[in-house]
């Protein structure tokens, strides 16, 4: 694989930024920068395939989370075409509302092609 750790960290941070971007046009730019067109995503609550599906999931999650902000909470660990990283989301008062770990497959061009999320702290539904 041609990506370096710095490159993949930037890609992961761009992916995290997708979940925080409220402007649909700006979010769409981030989606196409960090993710392949055939991206697949699955976590305990959501699943979908393609940029449009992920965009819809993010918009819906933003409505549910309100002003919570997603952030990466670990280094990005990489080997071969795989990465993993921990993350959480905090509300404006700093309280964690959800936390977990994502495992991703990285495409040859350095964008994320597949994301599988697991929750350590499950959101209240």
C-alpha positions as CSV (number, residue, x, y, z in Angstrom):
1,X,0.0,0.0,0.0
2,X,1.3,3.4,-0.9
3,X,-0.2,5.5,2.0
4,X,1.9,6.5,4.9
5,X,0.8,6.7,8.6
6,X,0.6,10.4,8.3
7,X,-1.6,10.1,5.1
8,X,-3.9,7.6,6.8
9,X,-4.2,9.7,9.9
10,X,-5.2,12.7,7.8
11,X,-7.8,10.5,6.0
12,X,-9.2,9.2,9.3
13,X,-9.3,12.8,10.7
14,X,-11.2,13.9,7.6
15,X,-13.6,11.0,8.1
16,X,-14.1,12.1,11.7
17,X,-14.8,15.6,10.4
18,X,-17.6,14.3,8.3
19,X,-19.6,13.5,11.4
20,X,-19.2,17.0,12.7
21,X,-19.8,18.9,9.4
22,X,-23.3,20.4,9.4
23,X,-23.1,22.1,6.0
24,X,-24.3,19.5,3.4
25,X,-22.0,20.7,0.6
26,X,-19.0,20.9,2.8
27,X,-19.8,17.4,4.2
28,X,-20.1,16.0,0.7
29,X,-16.6,17.3,-0.2
30,X,-15.2,15.6,3.0
31,X,-17.1,12.4,2.1
32,X,-15.5,12.2,-1.4
33,X,-12.1,13.1,-0.1
34,X,-11.9,10.4,2.6
35,X,-14.2,7.6,1.3
36,X,-14.4,5.6,-1.9
37,X,-17.6,5.7,-3.9
38,X,-18.3,2.1,-3.0
39,X,-17.8,2.7,0.8
40,X,-19.5,0.2,3.1
41,X,-20.4,1.1,6.6
42,X,-21.8,-1.0,9.5
43,X,-22.1,-0.5,13.2
44,X,-24.6,-1.9,15.8
45,X,-27.2,0.7,14.8
46,X,-26.6,1.6,11.1
47,X,-25.4,0.1,7.9
48,X,-25.2,1.2,4.3
49,X,-23.2,1.3,1.1
50,X,-22.1,4.3,-1.0
51,X,-21.5,8.0,-0.4
52,X,-25.2,8.9,-0.5
53,X,-26.1,6.3,2.1
54,X,-23.3,7.4,4.5
55,X,-24.3,11.1,4.0
56,X,-27.9,10.3,4.9
57,X,-26.7,8.3,8.0
58,X,-24.5,11.2,9.2
59,X,-27.3,13.8,8.7
60,X,-29.7,11.6,10.7
61,X,-27.1,11.0,13.5
62,X,-26.5,14.7,13.8
63,X,-30.2,15.3,14.4
64,X,-30.2,12.6,17.1
65,X,-27.0,13.8,18.8
66,X,-27.8,17.5,18.7
67,X,-24.6,19.5,19.3
68,X,-22.4,16.5,20.2
69,X,-19.0,16.5,18.6
70,X,-17.2,13.3,17.4
71,X,-13.4,13.1,18.1
72,X,-10.6,10.6,17.6
73,X,-9.4,9.4,21.0
74,X,-6.4,7.2,20.0
75,X,-3.6,7.1,17.5
76,X,-4.4,5.5,14.1
77,X,-3.0,1.9,14.1
78,X,-2.3,0.6,10.6
79,X,-0.9,-2.6,9.0
80,X,-1.3,-3.7,5.4
81,X,-4.6,-2.2,4.2
82,X,-6.2,-2.1,7.6
83,X,-6.6,0.6,10.2
84,X,-8.2,1.0,13.6
85,X,-8.9,3.9,15.9
86,X,-10.9,4.8,19.0
87,X,-13.4,7.7,19.0
88,X,-16.1,9.2,21.1
89,X,-18.7,12.0,20.9
90,X,-19.2,14.5,23.7
91,X,-22.1,16.9,24.2
92,X,-21.5,20.7,24.8
93,X,-21.0,20.0,28.6
94,X,-18.2,17.5,27.8
95,X,-20.2,14.4,28.7
96,X,-19.5,11.4,26.5
97,X,-22.7,10.3,24.7
98,X,-21.1,7.5,22.7
99,X,-17.7,5.9,22.3
100,X,-16.2,3.1,20.3
101,X,-13.6,1.7,17.9
102,X,-13.7,1.6,14.1
103,X,-11.9,-0.9,11.9
104,X,-11.4,0.1,8.3
105,X,-10.1,-1.2,5.0
106,X,-8.0,1.3,3.1
107,X,-8.3,1.4,-0.7
108,X,-5.0,1.6,-2.8
109,X,-5.6,5.3,-3.3
110,X,-5.6,5.9,0.5
111,X,-9.3,6.5,1.0
112,X,-11.4,4.4,3.3
113,X,-13.3,1.6,1.5
114,X,-15.0,-0.2,4.4
115,X,-15.8,0.9,8.0
116,X,-16.9,-1.4,10.8
117,X,-17.8,0.3,14.1
118,X,-18.1,-1.2,17.5
119,X,-19.5,0.7,20.6
120,X,-17.8,0.7,24.0
121,X,-20.4,3.2,25.3
122,X,-23.8,2.7,23.8
123,X,-26.0,5.8,23.2
124,X,-29.4,6.1,25.0
125,X,-32.1,5.7,22.4
